[in-house]
Amino acid sequence: MLRVIVRGAHTNSAARQALIEKIIRVDHAGELGADRIYAGQLAVLQGSSIGSVIKKMWDDEKEHLDTMERLAAKHNVPHTVFSPIFSVAAYALGVGTALLGKESAMACTVAVEELIGQHYNDQLKELLADDPETHKELLKTLTRLRDEELHHHDTGIEHNGLKAPAYDALKWVIQTGCKGAIKIAEKI
């Protein structure tokens, strides 16, 4: 009997389902967080020179959240139990960075979207290692979302996010919080 072993691939449906659940649960939490960040920023900066920029990114995030809602329903993936906490924390982050000024709001965008772009890349690699054909549609969706998040990252840079006071410290705090939320949402 010839036995073929595929390295890194999930050879059983339970492991594959666990991978899909982890990805969808954490991405739903991330898109919820992004939605709430931009809602908080817009509440403060609506009438400012970057209000329309924030509104456009928020509209994109609303669509991303809808996409993740549909995927969660399709794959029967429950949201993380921490969704309400993440929602409040993300809104507070949006309001807080906006109150620090337009550059700080854009620094938040740069920090979050940089990390999320890397996170989507890691997920794409996991899905490709498992089975690119099985995950064809999910790969297409996550690639689109990643590309749109990286466009937001570039928009944050274009609107002086890197010029925010204490940018490096702000970036570290924001990305550390996001990394913690990712770890939690992947598991619960």
C-alpha positions in Angstrom: 0.0 0.0 0.0 1.4 3.4 -1.0 0.7 6.2 1.4 1.1 9.8 0.4 1.8 12.4 3.1 1.3 16.0 2.3 3.3 18.2 4.6 1.5 21.0 6.3 -1.8 20.0 4.9 -4.8 19.3 7.0 -5.7 15.8 6.0 -8.9 15.5 7.9 -12.0 17.6 7.8 -12.0 18.5 11.5 -8.6 20.1 11.3 -9.6 21.9 8.1 -12.8 23.2 9.8 -10.8 24.3 12.8 -8.5 26.3 10.5 -11.4 28.0 8.7 -13.1 28.7 12.0 -10.0 30.3 13.5 -9.5 32.5 10.4 -13.1 33.6 10.1 -13.6 34.3 13.8 -10.4 36.4 14.1 -11.1 38.2 10.8 -14.7 39.0 11.8 -13.3 40.5 15.1 -10.8 42.5 13.2 -13.3 43.9 10.7 -15.6 44.7 13.6 -12.7 46.5 15.3 -11.9 48.5 12.1 -15.5 49.4 11.7 -15.6 50.8 15.3 -12.3 52.6 15.0 -13.4 54.5 12.0 -16.8 55.2 13.6 -15.0 56.7 16.6 -12.7 58.8 14.4 -15.5 60.1 12.3 -17.5 61.1 15.4 -14.7 63.5 16.3 -13.3 64.5 12.8 -16.4 64.5 10.7 -16.2 68.2 9.7 -12.4 68.2 9.4 -10.3 68.1 6.2 -9.9 64.3 6.6 -13.5 63.6 7.4 -14.3 62.4 3.9 -11.2 60.2 3.9 -12.2 58.5 7.1 -15.8 58.1 5.8 -14.5 56.3 2.7 -12.4 53.9 4.8 -15.3 53.3 7.1 -17.5 52.5 4.2 -14.9 49.9 3.1 -14.8 48.4 6.6 -18.6 48.2 6.7 -18.4 46.1 3.5 -15.6 44.0 5.0 -17.6 43.4 8.1 -20.6 42.3 6.0 -18.3 39.9 4.1 -17.1 38.4 7.3 -20.7 38.1 8.6 -21.7 36.2 5.5 -18.6 33.9 5.8 -19.3 33.2 9.4 -22.9 32.3 8.6 -21.9 30.1 5.6 -19.3 28.2 7.6 -21.2 28.2 10.9 -18.5 30.1 12.8 -19.5 31.8 16.0 -18.2 35.3 16.8 -15.6 35.6 19.5 -17.2 36.0 22.9 -15.1 39.1 23.3 -16.8 40.9 20.4 -18.6 43.4 22.7 -15.3 44.2 24.5 -13.4 44.6 21.2 -16.1 46.8 19.9 -16.0 49.2 22.8 -12.2 49.2 22.9 -11.9 49.9 19.2 -14.4 52.8 19.3 -12.5 54.2 22.2 -9.2 53.9 20.2 -10.9 55.7 17.3 -12.2 58.5 19.4 -8.9 58.7 21.4 -6.6 58.9 18.4 -8.9 61.4 16.7 -8.9 63.6 19.8 -5.1 63.7 19.6 -5.4 65.2 16.1 -5.7 64.3 12.4 -2.1 62.9 12.2 -2.7 60.6 15.2 -6.0 59.3 13.7 -4.0 58.5 10.5 -1.2 57.0 12.6 -3.8 54.6 14.0 -4.8 53.7 10.5 -1.2 53.1 9.5 -0.5 51.0 12.6 -3.6 48.9 12.4 -3.6 48.3 8.7 0.1 47.4 8.6 -0.5 44.7 11.2 -3.7 43.5 9.5 -2.0 43.3 6.1 0.7 41.0 7.7 -2.0 39.0 9.4 -3.9 38.4 6.2 -0.7 37.4 4.5 -0.1 34.8 7.3 -3.6 33.4 6.8 -3.2 33.2 3.1 0.0 31.2 3.6 -1.8 28.8 5.9 -4.7 28.3 3.5 -2.3 27.8 0.6 -0.3 25.2 2.6 -3.4 23.4 3.4 -5.1 23.1 0.0 -5.3 26.0 -2.5 -8.1 24.4 -4.4 -10.3 23.7 -1.4 -9.8 27.3 -0.2 -10.0 29.0 -3.6 -12.9 31.3 -2.7 -11.7 32.1 0.8 -8.2 32.9 -0.7 -9.8 35.2 -3.2 -11.8 37.0 -0.5 -9.0 37.4 1.9 -6.6 38.6 -0.8 -9.1 41.3 -1.8 -9.6 42.4 1.9 -5.8 42.5 2.5 -5.3 44.6 -0.6 -8.0 47.1 0.5 -6.5 47.2 4.0 -3.1 47.9 2.6 -4.7 50.7 0.6 -6.0 52.2 3.8 -2.4 51.9 5.2 -1.1 53.9 2.3 -3.9 56.4 2.7 -2.9 56.9 6.4 0.7 57.6 5.3 -0.5 60.0 2.5 -2.4 62.0 5.2 0.6 62.5 7.5 0.1 59.5 9.9 3.8 59.1 10.2 4.1 62.7 11.4 1.9 62.1 14.5 3.5 63.1 17.8 5.2 60.1 19.4 4.3 58.0 16.3 6.6 55.1 17.3 5.1 54.8 20.8 1.6 55.2 19.4 2.2 52.5 16.8 3.7 50.1 19.4 0.7 50.6 21.8 -1.9 50.1 19.0 -0.2 47.1 17.4 0.4 45.4 20.8 -3.3 45.8 21.6 -4.2 44.4 18.2 -1.9 41.4 18.5 -3.5 40.6 21.9 -6.9 40.8 20.4 -5.9 38.5 17.5 -4.5 35.9 19.9 -7.7 35.9 21.9 -10.0 35.8 18.9 -8.1 33.0 17.3 -8.9 30.8 20.3 -12.3 32.0 21.8 
